[in-house]
Amino acid sequence: MEIIRTENLHFDYEIYDDKGAVVDKSSALCGVNLTVQKGEFLAILGHNGSGKSTLAKHFNGILTPTNGKVFVNGIDVSDDKNIYEIRQMVGMVFQNPDNQIVAAIVEEDVAFALENLGVPPLEIRERIDEAMKSVDIYKYRKHAPHRLSGGQKQRVAIAGVIAMRPQCIVLDEPTAMLDPKGRKEVMKTIKFLVEKGITIVLITHYMEEAAQAKRVVVMHNGEIIMDGAPKQIFTQVDKLKSVGLDVPQVTELAHELRKNGLNFPANVLNENEFVEELIKLL
Amino acid sequence: MLKDITIGQFFPGESVIHRLDARFKIIFSVLAAAMLFTAQNFMGLGVAAVFIVMCYALSGIKFRMILKSLKPIIPLIIFTGILNLFFIKGEEILLEFWFVTVYVEGAKTSAFMMTRIITLIIGMSLLTYTTSPIMLTDAIESLLSPLKKVRFPVHELAMMMMIALRFIPLLIEETDKIIMAQKARGANLDAKGLVKKAKALIPILIPLFISAFKRANELALAMECRCYRGGEGRTRLKKLQSSVLDYLALGLVLCVFGIVIVNNFVFG
């Protein structure tokens, strides 16, 4: 079952001059065809300006395509009539946790989306408690967000989305502003959501995070240039480097070892696999 | 340094005062203010003051906090006191030296005015000390809701207050960072003189404004993603609910008000 499908998706940003008149267009997406399956854990990789965030903003109708179509569960996203239904199905988490928390108390913020949807108060209480427990911030529910750490704040933002009970969550570089500890917490939460059967689209430029996904899509200049399992993608070290991306450190090390004549397999993505292969080799 | 500032300080608690409906508490505060201005003599003022102090005792707020709430208005109190003391003329002379004469009436009015201001401030502070900012915002939204009929944007106002409460600590923190960053680049922020001081603010205010607009933009996006579409059809997690307690309290406040008014007629 597919959940999101884009067909020949084009998007142009308009460039304005000082007086506000359109002087030029800049294409951010040039014909993207992508299908996301239900329950999938998909990572979108790409250099700055590759169009990955622009693509993500089409998944819940924040941006409407210049050309082409986006469907969520078969519903056309550009139709304004369905916009709130779609935004409830596809939740979105952004980079800066501070700028997406609305209320001055954690539980009030988690409840924000449900309040907007007009859910009765008793049901709100039940759903936010469940959401806060599932991302492990229940004990901070009465705290002010600015007293929490980055990782905790990002989990509050995720809880606010989970409370809507979406089928899919799009995370736009959710760990980019976090410290290593916060990054770990958020990745743990994402994996938990995957296990619960929620479709995850993770936009990132950390190779180690992308390597944990089931499927990786690489974008460059508004187009999808690679699509496959992490092992297929990361073994193509030279191609990734040509579009300004890195590979996980161990994969690169394996690549270098092979270049120097060692019989080392290319498809290692984490330390454990590397150590195993190394032991075999020795 | 800037971090220590808290807006609308709230001290969580479980006291009777804390449990009162925020809408009623706002009404009580208005009534208390009216009461203090209706009182025409020391006895009336005393009744009102004793009532407010009793509310403090019930709320469990530390005595220290009363003094703290008065701190910023000490200059105002002193100013009012001095003005009334020296400029009100009467018949009985209290003391006289050099060119100043202090009359008994002046001393009385001065004391009266100072007590009035002090009780007014501590009475108002009790509202913010015992009510969470969110409850306060909700209560204002609820109390102003009749104005919706004349197209006054009540929900938008409440939402703006909520967002402001959320972002004030954040922007204060950011100002701190910008000050440090500009100092590190050699900005002279401790300049003397009004014009120079104002100029020194520019390198702080401009980055702060840009950042605030950026934040606003992202926040709007995040709110849209969470299906925000204005106040229509919106429900609330916590509903304001009035109980018997609120009506009892209302009765009590009105009683005290009554005593103050009667006192005016009898002894006025």
Interface residues (C-beta under 8 A of the other chain):
Chain A: N60 I62 Y84 R87 Q88 G91 M92 F94 N96 D98 N99 Q100 I101 V102 A103 A104 I105 E107 E108 A111 F112 A113 L114 E115 N116 L117 G118 V119 P120 P121 I124 R125 I128 K142 A144 P145 H146 A157 G160 V161 M164
Chain B: P12 S132 P133 I134 M162 I163 L165 R166 P169 L170 E173 K214 R215 E218 L219 L221 A222 M223 E224 C225 R226 C227 Y228 R229 G233 R234 T235 R236 L237 K238 K239
